Amino acid sequence: MIDVLYFAWVRERIGLPRERLDTAAETVADLVAELVAREERYAAAFADTSALRVALDQELADFSAPLAGVREVAFFPPMTGG
């Protein structure tokens, strides 16, 4: 099981702040593909992954990063401000 957290407009498009999933995904990209295949709201949220950042167990990562041993995946837009 893995906890998936959604922030900002990602959360708004999906309609959930978090969910716990049982996944066979090996990488973040695989997880995104599983989510997109589930429902249209996930497809809308992940339509442009270049506009998203991902953190694995609160450490920034790439979409090619492996999920082995990861307990939490968080998706969020890039932070701006000063």
FENZISUL-V55619 format. One record per residue. N is the residue number from 0. SS is DSSP state (@ for helix, = for strand, . for the rest). Layout:
BEGIN
n=N ss=SS
n=N ss=SS
END
This chain:
BEGIN
n=0 ss=.
n=1 ss==
n=2 ss==
n=3 ss==
n=4 ss==
n=5 ss==
n=6 ss=.
n=7 ss=@
n=8 ss=@
n=9 ss=@
n=10 ss=@
n=11 ss=@
n=12 ss=@
n=13 ss=@
n=14 ss=.
n=15 ss=.
n=16 ss=.
n=17 ss==
n=18 ss==
n=19 ss==
n=20 ss==
n=21 ss=.
n=22 ss=.
n=23 ss=.
n=24 ss=.
n=25 ss=.
n=26 ss==
n=27 ss=@
n=28 ss=@
n=29 ss=@
n=30 ss=@
n=31 ss=@
n=32 ss=@
n=33 ss=@
n=34 ss=@
n=35 ss=@
n=36 ss=@
n=37 ss=@
n=38 ss=.
n=39 ss=@
n=40 ss=@
n=41 ss=@
n=42 ss=@
n=43 ss=@
n=44 ss=@
n=45 ss=.
n=46 ss=.
n=47 ss=.
n=48 ss=@
n=49 ss=@
n=50 ss=@
n=51 ss=.
n=52 ss==
n=53 ss==
n=54 ss==
n=55 ss==
n=56 ss=.
n=57 ss=.
n=58 ss==
n=59 ss==
n=60 ss==
n=61 ss=.
n=62 ss=.
n=63 ss=.
n=64 ss=.
n=65 ss==
n=66 ss=.
n=67 ss=.
n=68 ss=.
n=69 ss=.
n=70 ss=.
n=71 ss==
n=72 ss==
n=73 ss==
n=74 ss==
n=75 ss==
n=76 ss=.
n=77 ss=.
n=78 ss=.
n=79 ss=.
n=80 ss=.
n=81 ss=.
END
